[in-house]
Structures are given as C-alpha cells and as structure tokens.
Amino acid sequence: MMHFVDVETTGLRPWDGQEIIEIAIITEHGDGRVDRYCKKIKPVRLEFAELKALEVNGYSEDKWQNAVYMSEVIGDIWNRLRKGIIVGHNVGFDCLFIDFELERYGFSKCSYAKVDTMTLAHEHLLPVGLRSVGMNAIRKYMGWPCDGAHTALVDAQDCRRLYHALIRRSWYNEMSALLATKGQHGIIH
C-alpha cells in the first residue's frame, strides 16, 4: 500500500504553534483500488501563523468555514498512514507536521517507510534540464497545469503522477541499459 501525502500548513515549525490546515492522502492498494482523502482543518493557533504561508495556501475564514478540527480526523489520519509506504514531495516536511499532530493526540508516528519525489526528481530530471526540484518548476517542465497548486489534493495528485512518471522512467532506463549491454555482448540482437 502506498500513500501519496501532502499537507498545507500555517508555517514551517509545528513546535512553534504552526499547524496543518489541509491534508490529502491518496492511497493505492495492492489490488489497484485508489482512495482519496482530503480535509480542510480548522486552525486553532492562528496567532502563530506566518502570513506568507497563509497567502501561499489561500487561507481565508470563508474557505475554511466548514473545516473540521484536527481532533475529529486525527484517528482517520493515523489509521490511513500507520501501514504502507508514504510518498511525498519533500516528504520529511509533511511527516514532520503529521507526526507532531499524531504524538500530540497520543498516537504513534506514521510509517517509517518513505519515498521523496523531490529526491527522485533531483536524480532523474536535473540531469536532463530541470532547473529546480520545486513542484511548480516540475509542473512547468513536464507540461502539467499549475492550477490548484498549494492545495493539498492537487499537490498529492501531482506527487503521485510524478512518482509514477519517474519510476517508469527509471525502469525504462535500467532496461534500456541492460538491453544495450547485452546487445554489445552479442546476447541480444
């Protein structure tokens, strides 16, 4: 099971009172099913928020009018993320906030198995011309739309799309190299 995760936050430091205000988890099951989970989370410590973070995430009281409290969904988040592989674009950041909230509510941290698509992009796309491994730069490089950027669901969907594009590319490159090597030795013609 793989969980493609993205969080939108009120800043960069959960220990300074900054918090998750939106979370998306797209789960791919081994049988091919895909579940999408996305919640806007009502901030309770806005006095610690960074104005730039709120601007980037598009936070407004109106847009978050029907948001839920973290206490209402933390059990769902833990149940989804406690098993499987967590994939994110700069996954350490996402898990820093998620783990902070899990521990705050008495849950154990989420899965330790993680894949960072930022690292994959660095390895596979920088050598072929990408200039930055930020998600918007990747979207532009790949010809993907930037609509909805910095919303948890769109970012999680694009993380999933990037993961699959790079994993297929990696497999293709390995197979091409293997076939070229075998061809050079006369095994495959």
SULMOJO-V686363 format. One record per backbone hydrogen bond with DSSP energy under -1.0 kcal/mol. CO is the residue of the C=O (numbers start at 1). NH is the residue of the N-H. If there is no record, write none. Layout:
# SULMOJO-V686363
co: [CO & CO]
nh: [NH & NH]
This chain:
# SULMOJO-V686363
co: [1 & 2 & 3 & 4 & 6 & 8 & 8 & 10 & 13 & 13 & 14 & 19 & 21 & 22 & 23 & 24 & 25 & 26 & 27 & 28 & 29 & 33 & 35 & 37 & 39 & 40 & 45 & 46 & 50 & 51 & 52 & 53 & 54 & 60 & 62 & 64 & 68 & 69 & 70 & 70 & 73 & 74 & 75 & 76 & 77 & 78 & 81 & 85 & 86 & 87 & 88 & 90 & 90 & 91 & 92 & 93 & 94 & 95 & 96 & 97 & 98 & 99 & 100 & 101 & 102 & 103 & 113 & 115 & 116 & 117 & 118 & 119 & 120 & 121 & 121 & 125 & 126 & 134 & 135 & 136 & 137 & 138 & 139 & 146 & 148 & 151 & 152 & 153 & 154 & 155 & 156 & 157 & 158 & 159 & 160 & 161 & 162 & 163 & 164 & 165 & 166 & 167 & 168 & 169 & 170 & 171 & 172 & 173 & 174 & 175 & 176 & 177 & 178 & 179 & 180 & 181 & 182 & 183]
nh: [85 & 28 & 87 & 26 & 24 & 21 & 22 & 50 & 16 & 18 & 17 & 10 & 41 & 8 & 39 & 6 & 37 & 4 & 35 & 2 & 32 & 29 & 27 & 25 & 23 & 68 & 48 & 49 & 54 & 55 & 56 & 57 & 59 & 64 & 65 & 67 & 42 & 72 & 73 & 74 & 77 & 78 & 79 & 80 & 81 & 82 & 111 & 3 & 115 & 5 & 117 & 93 & 94 & 95 & 96 & 97 & 98 & 99 & 100 & 101 & 102 & 103 & 104 & 105 & 107 & 106 & 86 & 88 & 120 & 121 & 122 & 123 & 124 & 125 & 126 & 130 & 129 & 138 & 139 & 140 & 141 & 142 & 144 & 149 & 151 & 155 & 156 & 157 & 158 & 159 & 160 & 161 & 162 & 163 & 164 & 165 & 166 & 167 & 168 & 169 & 170 & 171 & 172 & 173 & 174 & 175 & 176 & 177 & 178 & 179 & 180 & 181 & 182 & 183 & 184 & 185 & 187 & 186]
